[in-house]
Amino acid sequence: MKVQNPIHHRFQYLLEFKETERKWHFPFLAALCIGSCLFIGYYSGKPNYGALSSLGALTILYFTSAPITERMIHLAVCAFGIVFSFSVSSFFGFNAYAGALSLGIVSFLAHFISSYYKIPPPGNFFFIMVAAMASTYKFDPEMIPTRVGLVAMGAILSCSLAFLYSVFIEKSKVLAVPRRSFKKRRYTKFVESTIIGFFMALTLIIGHLLHFSNTYWISIAAVAIIQGRNFEHVRQRNMHRILGTFIGIGLAWIILIFNPEKIVMIVIITVLQFIIELFVVRNYGLAVIFITPLTILLTETGSEVHHQVETLMQARLLDTIIGSLIGLAAGFFLHHQQMINNVEKNIRFSYFQFKKLKK
């Protein structure tokens, strides 16, 4: 009898390709939404505006195969969530600790609401991501309405293209948007949301204390890790994230070493977005290889300052490692069922004691 190599079995998920029902033309739609914002910003002479509006365009990634009416309502609600998350964090960006607090609150709400209403993947991810980015922008009260408006315009563009895509191409009714469940263990969701809010706030505080320039990269790495279904899945995503980022940094270095024009970078970003959406549902680690250069190029496209390639690569890798470790720690607490149950019992007991005192 042949015994399977335990090491091979343990790490085979790194090269595993999962089956998916996603249509091949959806990645093209996602790339069109992101790329359109960047191209419009470039040709209007405001590439930084294009980069901001592309954050709102991420709404397209919440596209579902529900009937068209439910699909568009779902997208509109997610668009509002992204704009709301960005707005709240923008107003608290005047101080690093206030920004961390706002990110913690947004992360709490994003997880609680998305889990309560069973929002399918990417779930809370992009709500937390845009909030983390907004909280680290240079605080300028006069620019907040402009920034929020640009994000909203990107979200509207995504919803509009999604509607046209739904009418003329994707008309199937394969999967309905999950409806609200009234049998949720609300205390458990409250505890999970609190843990996520705490660790997301911690990412910005640690980044601030270490004097990192783009602390939101730590937050993005951390929230990507905690998307795992269980702790084993969290551990796998952690390995995917670190290895994928390491390889992706090499790819980004090759691209940036040629010092491409902004228009060339926008084309590359659009192609990378297509590739990411093609692979993210099949192999997360492979997708991360392309997510890393995309985020770096997006930062460069929206920035008026040219960064040194080596410095940028080192910072990105260090941010990812720190964020992944924080995400791994958060995942441990999130999936420590005994601890969750004990905290839930204490909350329920305190709630009933409070109700008795009121009577």
C-alpha positions in Angstrom: 0.0 0.0 0.0 1.4 3.4 -1.1 1.6 6.0 1.7 1.1 9.5 0.6 3.8 12.0 1.4 2.5 14.0 4.4 4.5 17.1 3.4 3.1 17.0 -0.1 -0.4 16.5 1.3 0.1 19.5 3.7 1.2 21.9 1.0 -0.7 20.7 -2.1 -3.3 23.5 -1.6 -0.6 25.9 -2.9 -1.0 24.5 -6.4 -4.6 23.4 -6.2 -7.0 24.8 -8.8 -10.6 24.9 -7.7 -13.6 24.6 -9.9 -15.8 27.6 -10.3 -19.1 28.5 -12.0 -18.0 32.1 -12.7 -18.4 33.1 -16.3 -15.2 33.9 -18.2 -16.5 37.3 -19.3 -17.0 38.6 -15.7 -13.2 39.3 -15.3 -13.4 41.4 -18.4 -16.3 43.4 -16.8 -14.3 43.9 -13.6 -11.3 45.1 -15.5 -13.5 47.4 -17.6 -14.9 49.1 -14.4 -11.5 49.6 -12.8 -9.7 50.5 -16.0 -12.4 53.0 -17.1 -12.0 55.1 -14.0 -8.2 55.2 -14.4 -8.4 56.1 -18.1 -11.0 58.8 -17.5 -8.8 60.2 -14.7 -5.7 60.1 -17.0 -7.3 61.8 -20.0 -8.8 64.5 -17.8 -5.4 65.3 -16.4 -6.2 64.0 -12.9 -4.7 60.5 -12.6 -5.1 60.7 -8.8 -8.8 61.2 -9.2 -9.0 58.1 -11.4 -7.2 56.1 -8.7 -9.7 57.3 -6.1 -12.8 56.6 -8.2 -11.4 53.1 -8.9 -12.0 52.3 -5.2 -15.7 52.9 -5.7 -15.6 50.8 -8.9 -14.7 47.8 -6.7 -18.4 47.5 -6.2 -18.5 45.3 -9.3 -16.8 42.6 -7.3 -20.0 42.1 -5.3 -21.8 41.1 -8.5 -24.0 38.0 -8.0 -26.0 35.6 -10.3 -29.3 36.6 -8.7 -32.3 37.7 -10.7 -31.6 41.2 -12.1 -33.8 43.1 -9.7 -32.2 41.6 -6.6 -28.8 41.8 -8.2 -29.0 45.5 -8.8 -30.4 46.2 -5.3 -27.6 44.1 -3.8 -25.0 46.1 -5.8 -26.6 49.4 -4.8 -26.4 48.5 -1.1 -22.8 47.4 -1.4 -22.0 50.7 -3.3 -23.5 52.6 -0.4 -21.5 50.5 2.1 -18.2 51.3 0.3 -19.0 55.0 0.1 -20.1 55.1 3.7 -17.0 53.3 4.9 -14.7 55.6 3.0 -16.6 58.7 4.2 -16.5 57.8 7.9 -12.8 57.0 7.9 -12.0 60.2 5.9 -13.5 62.4 8.6 -11.4 60.7 11.3 -8.1 60.9 9.5 -6.9 64.0 11.4 -5.2 61.7 14.0 -3.6 58.3 13.7 -5.5 57.0 16.8 -8.8 58.5 15.7 -8.3 56.9 12.3 -7.6 53.5 14.0 -10.7 53.9 16.1 -12.8 54.7 13.0 -11.4 51.7 11.2 -12.2 49.5 14.1 -15.8 50.7 14.2 -16.2 50.4 10.4 -14.7 46.9 10.5 -17.1 45.9 13.3 -20.1 47.2 11.3 -18.9 45.7 8.1 -18.5 42.2 9.5 -21.7 42.3 11.6 -23.9 43.5 8.8 -22.3 41.3 6.0 -22.5 38.2 8.2 -26.1 39.0 9.4 -27.3 39.4 5.9 -25.1 36.6 4.5 -23.4 38.8 1.9 -21.4 36.4 -0.3 -17.7 36.8 -0.9 -15.9 39.1 -0.9 -18.1 39.9 2.2 -16.6 42.5 4.5 -13.3 42.8 2.7 -13.6 45.8 0.4 -15.6 47.8 3.0 -12.7 47.4 5.4 -10.1 48.0 2.7 -11.4 51.4 1.5 -11.9 52.5 5.1 -8.2 51.6 5.9 -7.0 53.5 2.9 -9.2 56.6 3.6 -8.0 56.7 7.2 -4.3 57.1 6.1 -4.8 59.8 3.5 -3.5 63.2 4.3 -6.2 64.9 6.2 -7.7 67.8 4.3 -11.3 68.8 5.2 -11.8 70.7 1.9 -10.8 67.6 -0.1 -13.1 65.2 1.7 -16.3 66.0 -0.3 -14.2 65.6 -3.6 -12.7 62.3 -2.5 -16.1 60.9 -1.4 -17.7 62.1 -4.6 -15.1 60.4 -6.7 -15.5 57.1 -4.9 -19.3 57.5 -5.3 -18.8 58.1 -9.0 -16.8 55.0 -9.4 -19.5 53.0 -7.6 -22.2 54.5 -9.9 -20.1 53.6 -13.0 -19.8 50.0 -11.7 -23.5 49.7 -11.1 -24.3 51.2 -14.5 -22.0 48.8 -16.4 -23.3 45.9 -14.2 -26.8 46.8 -15.3 -25.9 46.8 -19.0 -24.0 43.6 -18.6 -27.0 42.0 -16.8 -29.5 43.1 -19.5 -27.4 42.1 -22.6 -25.1 39.3 -21.4 -25.7 37.8 -18.0 -29.4 37.0 -17.7 -29.2 33.8 -15.7 -30.9 33.2 -12.4 -28.6 30.6 -11.0 -28.3 31.8 -7.5 -30.5 34.2 -5.5 -28.9 36.7 -3.2 -29.0 35.1 0.3 -31.8 36.5 2.4 -31.6 37.6 6.0 -31.6 34.8 8.5 -33.6 35.3 11.7 -31.9 32.4 13.5 -28.5 33.9 13.7 -26.6 33.7 16.9 -26.3 37.4 17.3 -24.0 37.3 20.3 -21.5 35.2 18.3 -21.5 37.6 15.4 -21.1 40.5 17.9 -18.0 38.8 19.4 -16.5 38.0 16.0 -17.1 41.6 14.8 -15.5 43.0 18.0 -12.4 40.8 17.4 -12.1 41.9 13.8 -12.7 45.6 14.8 -10.0 45.4 17.5 -7.3 43.8 15.2 -8.1 46.1 12.3 -7.6 49.1 14.6 -4.4 47.5 15.9 -3.0 47.3 12.3 -3.1 51.1 11.9 -1.7 51.7 15.4 1.2 49.4 14.8 1.9 51.0 11.4 1.9 54.4 13.1 4.2 53.4 15.9 6.6 51.9 13.4 6.4 55.1 11.3 5.3 53.3 8.1 4.1 55.5 5.3 1.3 53.3 3.9 -0.1 51.6 7.0 -3.2 50.5 5.1 -1.1 47.8 3.4 -0.9 46.1 6.9 -4.6 46.4 7.3 -5.3 44.9 3.8 -3.0 42.0 4.4 -4.6 41.3 7.8 -8.2 41.5 6.6 -7.4 39.2 3.6 -6.1 36.5 6.0 -9.1 36.5 8.3 -11.5 35.7 5.4 -10.7 32.0 6.0 -13.6 29.7 6.8 -11.6 28.1 9.7 -8.2 28.4 11.3 -6.7 25.9 8.9 -8.0 28.0 6.0 -6.7 31.1 7.7 -3.2 29.5 7.9 -3.4 28.5 4.3 -4.3 32.0 3.2 -1.5 33.4 5.3 1.0 31.2 3.4 -0.6 32.1 0.1 -0.4 35.8 1.0 3.3 35.9 2.0 4.5 33.6 -0.8 2.3 35.3 -3.4 3.4 38.8 -2.3 7.1 37.8 -2.4 6.7 36.6 -6.0 4.4 39.5 -6.9 7.0 42.0 -5.6 9.5 40.6 -8.1 7.0 41.1 -10.9 6.3 44.6 -9.8 10.0 45.3 -9.6 10.4 44.1 -13.2 7.6 46.4 -14.4 8.8 49.5 -12.4 12.4 49.1 -13.3 11.5 50.2 -16.9 9.9 53.4 -15.4 6.7 53.1 -17.6 4.5 56.1 -18.4 1.3 56.4 -16.4 -0.8 55.4 -19.4 1.2 52.2 -19.7 0.7 51.5 -16.0 -3.0 52.0 -16.4 -3.1 49.4 -19.2 -1.1 47.0 -17.1 -3.4 47.5 -14.1 -6.4 46.8 -16.3 -4.8 43.5 -17.6 -3.8 42.6 -14.0 -7.3 43.1 -12.8 -8.6 40.7 -15.5 -6.0 38.1 -14.5 -6.8 38.4 -10.8 -10.6 37.9 -11.3 -9.8 34.9 -13.5 -7.7 33.2 -10.8 -8.9 34.5 -7.4 -11.8 31.9 -7.2 -9.5 29.1 -8.4 -6.2 29.7 -6.4 -5.8 32.6 -4.0 -2.0 32.4 -3.9 -1.8 32.7 -7.6 -4.1 35.7 -7.6 -2.0 37.4 -4.9 1.0 37.3 -7.3 -0.9 39.7 -9.5 -2.7 41.6 -6.7 0.7 42.8 -5.3 1.9 44.6 -8.5 -1.6 45.9 -9.1 -1.8 47.6 -5.7 1.7 49.0 -6.1 1.1 50.3 -9.6 -2.3 51.8 -8.5 -0.4 53.7 -5.7 2.2 54.9 -8.2 -0.5 56.0 -10.7 -2.4 58.0 -8.2 0.7 59.6 -6.6 2.4 62.7 -7.9 5.6 61.7 -6.2 7.9 59.1 -7.7 9.0 56.5 -5.2 12.3 54.5 -5.3 11.5 51.0 -6.5 13.7 49.2 -4.0 12.2 51.2 -1.0 8.7 50.6 -2.2 9.3 46.8 -2.6 10.8 46.5 0.8 8.0 48.4 2.5 5.4 46.4 0.7 6.9 43.1 1.7 7.4 44.1 5.4 3.8 45.5 5.6 2.5 42.2 4.2 4.4 40.1 6.6 3.3 42.1 9.6 -0.3 42.3 8.4 -0.4 38.6 7.7 0.9 37.8 11.2 -1.8 40.1 12.7 -4.4 38.4 10.6 -3.2 35.0 11.7 -3.5 36.1 15.3 -7.0 37.4 14.7 -7.9 34.2 12.9 -6.9 32.2 15.9 -9.3 34.1 18.2 -12.0 34.1 15.6 -12.0 30.3 15.3 -11.3 29.5 18.9 -14.8 28.2 19.4 -14.5 27.6 23.2 -13.4 31.1 23.8 -16.2 32.5 21.5 -18.8 30.4 23.4 -17.6 31.6 26.8 -17.6 35.3 25.8 -21.1 34.8 24.3 -22.4 33.3 27.5 -21.0 36.2 29.5 -22.6 38.7 27.2 -26.0 36.9 27.3 -25.8 36.7 31.1 -25.0 40.4 31.4 -27.8 41.3 29.1 -30.4 39.3 31.1 -29.1 40.7 34.4 -29.4 44.2 32.9 -33.0 43.5 31.9 -33.8 42.3 35.4 -32.4 45.4 37.0 -34.6 47.6 34.6 -37.7 45.7 35.8 
